[in-house]
Amino acid sequence: MKFREAFSIIDKNRISTKSDIFSGLTVALALVPEAVAFAFVAGISPIIGLYGAFMMGLITSIFGGRPGMISGATGALAVVMVHLVAEGEALGEGQGLQYLFATLVLTGIVQMSAGFLKLGKFIRMVPHSVMMGFVNGLAIVIFMSQLGMFKAGGEWLAGKDLFIMLGFVLLTMGIMVFLPRVNKNIPAALVAILVVSGIVILGGVETATVKSFIQDGGGTGIKAGLPSFNVPIIPVNMETLSFIFPYAVILAAIGLIESLMTLNLLDELTETRGNGNRECIAQGLANLTNGFFGGMGGCAMIGQSIINVKSGGRGRLSGVVAALALLAFILFGSTYIEMVPIAALVGVMFMVVIGTFAWSTFKIINKVPVSDVIVIVLVTGLTVIFDLAIAVFAGVIVSALVFAWENALRIRARKSVDEHGIKHYEIYGPLFFGSVSLFNAKFEVKEDPQEVIIDFKESRIVDQSAIEAINKLAEKYQKEGKTIHLRHLSKDCTRLIERAEKICDVNVLEDPDYFVAIDNYKKYKEATA
């Protein structure tokens, strides 16, 4: 039963079949120009981008860890692929695509390995400030990508053409805003696309369509047959592996980061929880399949995923419908899909931008720590300027450094001298590389009496830097002819100390007052064994 539920396309407890079907059709329409545009970015045929979107969408919808999440060809991977294809062509005419497909096979293996090793859980280490910067940056990137649709022949639209385009974009957005107020069960995005398409087709209005967009990019159309199985034709040697492996790792990392970040975002939107490790395996399987069946590959798409969720698509059926509808467009409905005006799809994506951007950022900017504001702005900027992977890594690193700095400042010591003339240092806060300097500054070696006890009841020895700090402190006391004792070490702290070659004055057998002082822990262990 658990196996059937895990791979069930329809979750009867949370969603409706009708909502999934309509939202899937809406997503399929929005996938066409996105897949084509990213294929042009990568320097490959539009049909390869469409095949990639179909296979990514179908496989991840069935086997992925987040029902309702949509995967397809993405710009984040396309900007890496363009260099891969170009370098492959330099190695031999027509070889660029073959190297791309081979790289996707290796990318899939890397991503599946990450899932089997359960590395998906590390996405939990991404702070909320990084998530906010991520969604803000992606909203800006999506918005900027749609601005390219306001060009024709490489030139910006002007005059009548611009007003027609803007008019249809605003009409699409207006329908999506007001229709749900009349009836929430009607798929607003799909209705908006159909209404605008009807006006353009029946009214004979001249404006950019999917077909003219493809032709402007150098393509002919989206009509094609089924993808076929082919093994990439490349030399099988170490030289080839050394060429494609770095690209495979980069593509795998970017794809998993974007997919897992999108998964986290949808978790928040739907108040449910996805499975990151399962999603890693599904993404890898999808890219592996793309490598053997001539697709572009890709990862989760935040824009289309939000369209799906906002349109009521919560189950796996929505992604399956989107993928199969896209395949139907390629096989049978190319003539009709090519007639859809670009303005309608741009309007839908603009609504995605509005829904994606974390507008609460402006409300909390004066209510959260300055460090969090810096991280939000940093991640947003790096996502726009570079890519998501660099932005997230930078955000996590900065957040970690801020955390380390703040915890380093929390180390403190309470000092007292008992009736026996023994001085006690009660340490509070973690002792690690960041707090070592402040820790050392707490001690008055020359002024202290002959016996000194350092109590770690409210502290933790975290790393090798902490052990070295204790060793050096012990040496200072020894030079002064004084004895130092360590007290109340936790079991994990004791294990760290056991790994050190020499620790001064420590005993795991706790005395009611303090640990017995010894000079060499290992000798003590040997003597008491």
LINQUINOR-V106615 format. One record per residue. N is the residue number from 1. RES is the residue in one letter. SS is DSSP state (h for helix, s for strand, l for the rest). PHI is phi in degrees with one decimal (NA if undefined). Layout:
BEGIN
N:RES:SS:PHI
N:RES:SS:PHI
END
This chain:
BEGIN
1:M:l:NA
2:K:h:-63.0
3:F:h:-65.1
4:R:h:-64.3
5:E:h:-68.8
6:A:h:-63.2
7:F:l:-110.8
8:S:l:-67.3
9:I:l:-75.9
10:I:l:-115.2
11:D:l:-92.5
12:K:l:-66.2
13:N:l:-82.5
14:R:l:-125.7
15:I:l:-134.2
16:S:l:-118.9
17:T:h:-62.1
18:K:h:-61.4
19:S:h:-61.8
20:D:h:-64.0
21:I:h:-66.1
22:F:h:-66.2
23:S:h:-67.2
24:G:h:-63.2
25:L:h:-64.7
26:T:h:-62.5
27:V:h:-62.3
28:A:h:-59.4
29:L:h:-64.1
30:A:h:-73.2
31:L:h:-72.2
32:V:h:-58.6
33:P:h:-65.5
34:E:h:-65.1
35:A:h:-62.6
36:V:h:-65.3
37:A:h:-62.5
38:F:h:-70.3
39:A:h:-65.3
40:F:h:-63.3
41:V:h:-60.1
42:A:h:-76.8
43:G:l:78.6
44:I:l:-127.7
45:S:l:-67.2
46:P:h:-57.6
47:I:h:-65.6
48:I:h:-67.7
49:G:h:-65.6
50:L:h:-69.0
51:Y:h:-59.3
52:G:h:-60.5
53:A:h:-63.4
54:F:h:-62.4
55:M:h:-70.1
56:M:h:-61.7
57:G:h:-64.5
58:L:h:-68.2
59:I:h:-68.5
60:T:h:-70.7
61:S:h:-67.7
62:I:h:-80.3
63:F:h:-106.3
64:G:l:-70.2
65:G:l:-94.7
66:R:l:-139.5
67:P:l:-56.9
68:G:l:93.0
69:M:l:-86.3
70:I:l:-107.2
71:S:s:-116.7
72:G:s:-177.4
73:A:l:-68.6
74:T:l:-127.4
75:G:h:-68.7
76:A:h:-59.5
77:L:h:-84.2
78:A:h:-62.1
79:V:h:-68.2
80:V:h:-83.7
81:M:h:-63.4
82:V:h:-61.3
83:H:h:-71.3
84:L:h:-61.5
85:V:h:-63.7
86:A:h:-63.3
87:E:h:-68.8
88:G:h:-65.8
89:E:h:-63.7
90:A:h:-66.7
91:L:h:-82.0
92:G:l:170.5
93:E:l:-61.4
94:G:l:81.9
95:Q:h:-87.6
96:G:h:-56.1
97:L:h:-66.0
98:Q:h:-63.9
99:Y:h:-68.5
100:L:h:-64.1
101:F:h:-64.5
102:A:h:-63.7
103:T:h:-65.3
104:L:h:-65.0
105:V:h:-61.2
106:L:h:-67.9
107:T:h:-59.4
108:G:h:-60.7
109:I:h:-64.0
110:V:h:-62.8
111:Q:h:-66.9
112:M:h:-64.8
113:S:h:-61.7
114:A:h:-60.6
115:G:h:-68.7
116:F:h:-65.2
117:L:l:-83.9
118:K:l:60.1
119:L:h:-83.3
120:G:h:-62.2
121:K:h:-65.8
122:F:h:-69.0
123:I:h:-65.7
124:R:h:-66.5
125:M:h:-77.7
126:V:l:-76.5
127:P:l:-68.5
128:H:h:-64.1
129:S:h:-62.8
130:V:h:-68.8
131:M:h:-60.8
132:M:h:-64.9
133:G:h:-63.3
134:F:h:-62.1
135:V:h:-69.0
136:N:h:-65.6
137:G:h:-63.3
138:L:h:-67.1
139:A:h:-60.7
140:I:h:-66.7
141:V:h:-63.0
142:I:h:-61.9
143:F:h:-61.3
144:M:h:-64.6
145:S:h:-65.7
146:Q:h:-75.3
147:L:h:-64.0
148:G:h:-64.2
149:M:h:-72.5
150:F:h:-89.5
151:K:s:-117.0
152:A:s:-141.0
153:G:l:64.0
154:G:l:83.6
155:E:s:-113.2
156:W:s:-66.6
157:L:l:-64.3
158:A:l:-147.5
159:G:h:62.6
160:K:h:-59.3
161:D:h:-61.3
162:L:h:-66.2
163:F:h:-65.8
164:I:h:-64.4
165:M:h:-60.3
166:L:h:-62.7
167:G:h:-61.5
168:F:h:-70.1
169:V:h:-61.7
170:L:h:-65.9
171:L:h:-62.3
172:T:h:-59.4
173:M:h:-64.4
174:G:h:-62.7
175:I:h:-61.7
176:M:h:-67.9
177:V:h:-80.7
178:F:h:-91.7
179:L:h:-61.0
180:P:h:-60.4
181:R:h:-73.2
182:V:h:-85.2
183:N:l:-153.3
184:K:l:-72.2
185:N:l:-81.2
186:I:l:-83.6
187:P:l:-68.9
188:A:h:-60.0
189:A:h:-63.7
190:L:h:-65.6
191:V:h:-61.9
192:A:h:-60.4
193:I:h:-64.4
194:L:h:-67.8
195:V:h:-64.0
196:V:h:-64.0
197:S:h:-62.1
198:G:h:-62.2
199:I:h:-62.1
200:V:h:-66.9
201:I:h:-71.7
202:L:h:-72.3
203:G:h:-87.8
204:G:l:63.7
205:V:l:-76.0
206:E:l:-87.5
207:T:l:-155.7
208:A:l:-63.2
209:T:s:-123.4
210:V:h:-58.9
211:K:h:-66.1
212:S:h:-65.8
213:F:h:-64.0
214:I:h:-65.6
215:Q:h:-66.3
216:D:h:-62.6
217:G:l:-85.5
218:G:l:102.9
219:G:l:-92.3
220:T:l:-114.7
221:G:l:169.9
222:I:l:-108.5
223:K:l:-73.1
224:A:l:-163.6
225:G:l:-95.8
226:L:l:-73.1
227:P:l:-65.0
228:S:l:-117.3
229:F:l:-76.1
230:N:l:-149.3
231:V:l:-85.7
232:P:l:-53.3
233:I:l:-93.6
234:I:l:-141.2
235:P:l:-64.5
236:V:l:-98.2
237:N:l:-154.9
238:M:h:-65.8
239:E:h:-63.9
240:T:h:-64.3
241:L:h:-62.3
242:S:h:-66.5
243:F:h:-80.3
244:I:h:-87.5
245:F:h:-61.1
246:P:h:-59.4
247:Y:h:-64.7
248:A:h:-62.5
249:V:h:-65.9
250:I:h:-63.4
251:L:h:-62.1
252:A:h:-64.1
253:A:h:-65.4
254:I:h:-62.3
255:G:h:-61.6
256:L:h:-70.7
257:I:h:-62.3
258:E:h:-64.9
259:S:h:-67.5
260:L:h:-71.8
261:M:h:-66.8
262:T:h:-64.3
263:L:h:-59.4
264:N:h:-61.6
265:L:h:-63.7
266:L:h:-67.8
267:D:h:-57.7
268:E:h:-68.2
269:L:h:-66.7
270:T:h:-99.6
271:E:l:55.2
272:T:l:-129.4
273:R:l:-132.2
274:G:l:-91.0
275:N:l:-112.4
276:G:h:-65.3
277:N:h:-67.0
278:R:h:-64.5
279:E:h:-65.9
280:C:h:-58.6
281:I:h:-65.2
282:A:h:-65.5
283:Q:h:-61.1
284:G:h:-65.0
285:L:h:-62.4
286:A:h:-66.5
287:N:h:-68.4
288:L:h:-60.5
289:T:h:-62.8
290:N:h:-59.9
291:G:h:-62.6
292:F:h:-92.2
293:F:h:-117.3
294:G:l:73.7
295:G:l:-105.8
296:M:l:-78.7
297:G:l:78.8
298:G:l:163.0
299:C:s:-162.2
300:A:s:-65.6
301:M:l:-115.1
302:I:h:-66.0
303:G:h:-63.0
304:Q:h:-68.0
305:S:h:-64.9
306:I:h:-69.8
307:I:h:-56.2
308:N:h:-63.1
309:V:h:-65.5
310:K:h:-66.3
311:S:l:-85.6
312:G:l:100.4
313:G:l:-80.3
314:R:l:-114.3
315:G:l:-106.8
316:R:h:-67.6
317:L:h:-59.4
318:S:h:-61.5
319:G:h:-68.4
320:V:h:-64.3
321:V:h:-61.1
322:A:h:-59.7
323:A:h:-65.9
324:L:h:-68.4
325:A:h:-65.1
326:L:h:-62.6
327:L:h:-64.4
328:A:h:-63.5
329:F:h:-59.4
330:I:h:-65.9
331:L:h:-82.9
332:F:l:-125.6
333:G:l:-106.6
334:S:h:-59.1
335:T:h:-59.8
336:Y:h:-77.5
337:I:h:-65.8
338:E:l:-66.5
339:M:l:-86.0
340:V:l:-65.1
341:P:s:-70.2
342:I:h:-60.2
343:A:h:-58.2
344:A:h:-65.5
345:L:h:-70.6
346:V:h:-64.9
347:G:h:-60.1
348:V:h:-62.4
349:M:h:-68.3
350:F:h:-64.5
351:M:h:-66.9
352:V:h:-63.8
353:V:h:-58.4
354:I:h:-63.2
355:G:h:-76.0
356:T:h:-82.3
357:F:l:-60.0
358:A:l:-83.1
359:W:l:-65.2
360:S:l:-66.3
361:T:h:-55.6
362:F:h:-71.5
363:K:h:-79.6
364:I:h:-96.1
365:I:l:-59.1
366:N:l:-100.2
367:K:l:-114.4
368:V:l:-112.8
369:P:l:-56.1
370:V:h:-58.1
371:S:h:-60.8
372:D:h:-67.6
373:V:h:-62.1
374:I:h:-61.8
375:V:h:-64.3
376:I:h:-59.1
377:V:h:-66.0
378:L:h:-62.0
379:V:h:-64.7
380:T:h:-59.9
381:G:h:-64.8
382:L:h:-68.3
383:T:h:-63.2
384:V:h:-73.8
385:I:h:-78.0
386:F:l:-111.7
387:D:l:-154.3
388:L:h:-63.4
389:A:h:-60.3
390:I:h:-61.5
391:A:h:-62.3
392:V:h:-67.5
393:F:h:-59.0
394:A:h:-62.5
395:G:h:-63.4
396:V:h:-65.6
397:I:h:-63.5
398:V:h:-62.8
399:S:h:-62.4
400:A:h:-65.7
401:L:h:-64.9
402:V:h:-63.4
403:F:h:-61.9
404:A:h:-62.1
405:W:h:-63.1
406:E:h:-64.7
407:N:h:-73.3
408:A:h:-64.4
409:L:l:-74.8
410:R:l:-86.4
411:I:l:-71.0
412:R:s:-150.5
413:A:s:-136.8
414:R:s:-99.2
415:K:s:-108.2
416:S:s:-160.1
417:V:s:-121.3
418:D:l:-84.1
419:E:l:-67.9
420:H:l:-90.9
421:G:l:81.1
422:I:l:-91.6
423:K:s:-90.4
424:H:s:-111.9
425:Y:s:-114.9
426:E:s:-94.9
427:I:s:-90.6
428:Y:s:-123.4
429:G:s:101.0
430:P:s:-71.9
431:L:s:-103.4
432:F:l:-147.3
433:F:l:-54.5
434:G:l:-76.5
435:S:l:-105.2
436:V:h:-59.2
437:S:h:-61.5
438:L:h:-66.1
439:F:h:-61.1
440:N:h:-63.3
441:A:h:-71.5
442:K:l:-78.5
443:F:l:-98.5
444:E:l:-116.2
445:V:l:-58.7
446:K:l:-67.7
447:E:l:-85.3
448:D:l:-70.2
449:P:l:-72.0
450:Q:l:-68.9
451:E:s:-112.6
452:V:s:-132.7
453:I:s:-115.8
454:I:s:-107.6
455:D:s:-100.4
456:F:s:-104.4
457:K:s:-58.3
458:E:s:-106.9
459:S:s:-137.3
460:R:s:-136.5
461:I:s:-89.9
462:V:l:-96.8
463:D:l:-143.4
464:Q:h:-63.5
465:S:h:-60.6
466:A:h:-66.6
467:I:h:-62.1
468:E:h:-62.5
469:A:h:-63.0
470:I:h:-66.7
471:N:h:-58.9
472:K:h:-65.7
473:L:h:-64.9
474:A:h:-62.2
475:E:h:-62.0
476:K:h:-62.6
477:Y:h:-68.3
478:Q:h:-65.2
479:K:h:-61.2
480:E:l:-88.3
481:G:l:73.1
482:K:l:-115.8
483:T:s:-110.5
484:I:s:-117.9
485:H:s:-123.2
486:L:s:-107.4
487:R:s:-129.4
488:H:l:57.9
489:L:l:-80.4
490:S:l:-72.7
491:K:h:-60.5
492:D:h:-68.7
493:C:h:-65.8
494:T:h:-63.8
495:R:h:-62.7
496:L:h:-62.2
497:I:h:-67.9
498:E:h:-61.5
499:R:h:-77.0
500:A:l:-73.5
501:E:l:-64.5
502:K:l:-148.9
503:I:l:-127.4
504:C:l:-91.8
505:D:l:62.2
506:V:l:-144.9
507:N:l:-145.9
508:V:l:-72.9
509:L:l:-83.4
510:E:l:-77.7
511:D:l:-77.4
512:P:l:-54.6
513:D:l:-102.4
514:Y:l:-165.9
515:F:l:-69.8
516:V:l:-74.1
517:A:l:-79.2
518:I:l:-138.1
519:D:l:-98.4
520:N:l:-141.9
521:Y:h:-62.6
522:K:h:-66.5
523:K:h:-62.8
524:Y:h:-64.8
525:K:h:-63.3
526:E:h:-66.5
527:A:h:-70.1
528:T:h:-98.9
529:A:l:-68.0
END
